[in-house]
Each structure stands twice: as structure tokens, then as C-alpha cells.
Amino acid sequence: MIASLRGTLLLKRPDIVIIETKGVGYEVSVPLSVLSSLPNEGESTFLYIYTHVREDSLQLFGFKSEEEKRLFTTVLGVSGIGPRIALSILSGISADKFKIALEKEDISQLTRIPGLGKKTAQRLIFELKEKLPMSETSNEREYDDVLSALSNLGYKKNDAGKALDIVYNKDVRDIETLLKESLKILTKGLSG
């Protein structure tokens, strides 16, 4: 069982990376959130690995934190959810927002994730609501406080929310950094 990989990032493509360790290249499937946080090709990297073994294949799935890996394996425990759908969930929504959607039984939020239909979203809510730890309300409060501050500074709530989501998805959680990075995005313009 491969639990982690440290090595040189040889190839970085949408949802697949190759990490070379001691002359062996490992193909690893990763969520988009991980892909965007990896260094450039040729640089050193580290990933926590989930090894998925079936009778006809061996697949590696990589994550930047043990929490992401734990969430992935928890989602895999839901009947009818395979590794590709679990990876799609982690690519389509942050771990915190996923937990909040489960807590609030927000099917519309969950069905926005590519490949996730209404029945699967209902099954996720039913099977995971009690299994996953509650989302940290302090993170929600920090998010709401920064959104409010940006609105008070005269930015449209929709634009402020988009900028804040970009920063928030990079796992930035302290209010000062959230505000500062969101302002940078807003002053440059959301597109550029």
C-alpha cells in the first residue's frame, strides 16, 4: 500500500500527474484543487496517496492534506460512489463547502458538481451527514465577515463573493489574509 509520495513532478495534466521517485514514475489522479497547488514540472513535490486496488487495476489518488484524503475515503464508503465520482466531488467543491452542503441538506449545491445527480446527492446527504465532522463555524464566520467587509468597501456582493471564493479555495482562512488577497483580485479585476 502506497501512503505518500515525495519526488519530482514530471508531468502535470488535468486530473493526472506523474511523480518520479527513485527512478520510478507514478501516475496519480488528483482533484483540480490539488493540481492548481502543485509546483512546476521538474520541481519537488509531496502528496498523500490513497491506493485503490481492484482485481484488474491499481490506481493512485493524491491529496495535499490528510484531511482531503480522509474526506475522499469517507465519500468512497457511500454505496454507488467510486473513486472517479469522489475525485469529481473534491474537484468541484471545497471540503468545507461540501460539509456545509451536507449539513444544510443543500441538494442544489451538490448537484452543481459535474457527474452528481439528485439521487446521488440525496444518498450522500443520508449516508454522510452523521459521519463527517461538522464544518468549523469559525471558518464560516470569517468568510461572512470578509464578505461583509468587502461589501462595506463598495464592492458588489457577487464580485466580492467570487474573489473571496478564489482565495478561500486556496485554503487561506485567517481574516486579514482573506481580505488582503480578495482586495488584490478585485482591484486587478476578476478576469485578469
N, C-alpha and C positions, 0 to 999 in steps of 0.2 A: 504494500500500500504506500503510495507516494503522498506525503502530507504537506510538503512545501518544496519549492524550487528557488534556488538562487543561482543566477548565471547571467549570460549575455543575451540581450534581446536581439535575435537575428532577424525576425520578421514581425511586422505589426500590420494586420489587416482587420477589417471589420469583423469582430467577434472571434478571431483566431490570432494567436501569437505563437511564435516558436522561440523557446528559450534553450540555449545551449549550456549544458553543464558537463564539464569534463569530457568534451568531445561528442556528447550525445545531445541531439536536438529533440526537445519535447514539444509536441503540438498541444496547445492549451486553448480551450474555449473560454472566453471571458465576456462578462457583461460590458456594455458600452461605457458605463461609469468607470470601470477599471481601465479599459482601453485608453480613455482620454487622460488618465492619470499616469500612464506609463512613460518612461523616458524615451528618447530617440533610439532608433535601431543602432546597435553597436555598443550601447551603454549597459551597465549592470542593473539588474532588477531582482525583485523578490516577490513571490506570490504564495499565498496559502492555497493548497491544492485539495480538491475533492476528486477521488479516483472512482469512476463509475465503471463497474465490471459487469458485462453481460457475456453470455456464452459465445457470442460471435465478435465482440469488440471490447476494447479498453479505451475509455475516454477520460481526459483530464480537464477539470474545470478550475479556473484560477480566480482568486479574490485578493484584494488588498488588505482586508482585515479578517480576523477570526469571526467577527460578528456577521459579516456578509456571508461567509462560508456556512455559519450556523443557520442563518436565515434560509439559504439555499437548500440545505439538507432538511430543514423543517418543512419547507414547501414541497420537497420531493416526497415527503411522507403522506401527502394528500393523495387519495385514490384518484387515478386517472391523470396525474401530473408527472410528466417525465422531465429529464434534465433540460431539454430544449425549451419547454414552456417555463420551467423555473428560471432559466437563464434569461428568457424574454421578459419575465416579470422584473428581475433585477436590472435589466437594461431599460425598462420602460418607466420605472418609478423608483424613487429613493427608498431606502429601508424604512426611514421614519414615516414618510408619506404612506407607504404600504401598510404599516402598522396602524396608522391613524384611520386609513380607509377601512381596515378590518374592524377596528373598534367602533367606528361610526356606521358600519354596515353599508358603506357607500359603494353600491354596485356600479353606478355610473362612472366613478373614478377608476375602478378596477377594470371595467370593460374598455377603457381607453387604451389599455395596454395591448399592443398587437398580439393577436392569437388567443386572446382571452375572451370567451363568450360569457353570456349571462349565467348559464348553468354552472360553468366552471368557477365563476366569481362567487356564486352562492355557495358552492361546495367549499371554496377556500375560506369564506367567512365562517361557515358552520364548523369546519374542522380545525381552523387555526386560531379563532378568536380567543379561546382559552389557553392555547399552547404558547403563544408568543407573549413575551413580557410587554406590558403596557408601554406605549410611547412616552418619552420623557416630556412631561407637560412644560418643563422649563424651556425645552427647545422650541415648543410651540409658542410660548410666551415671548421668547427672544425674537422669533420670526415675526410675530404680530407687532412687537414693539418697533422693530426696524421698519416694517411696512408702514406703520403709523407715522414714524419719524420722516420717512421719505415723502409720504402724502402731505405732511405738515410743511415740508420744504417746497411744496408746489408741484411735485411730480404726479402725473395721473396714476391712480392706483393700479391700473392694468400694466402700465410700463414699469412701475416700481416693483410689482409682483414678478414680472418677467426677469428683471435684472436681479432681484433677490433670489429667485429660483436658480439662476445660473451659479451664483456664489454659494448658495445653500447646498447644491448638488456636489460641490467640491469638498463637502464635509467641514466647512467653516461654520462654527457655532457660537463664537463669542460676539456680542452685540457690536462692539467697536469695529472689529474686522468686517463683519457683515455689512455695516453701514458704509464704511470706507470703500470696500470693494464694489458694493452696489452703486455708490455715487460715481466711481470711476467708469462703470459700464454706462450709466445714464448720461454722463457728460460726453462720452465718446459717441453715444447713440447705440441703440440695441443691435443694429446690424453690423456695425463696424468698429 
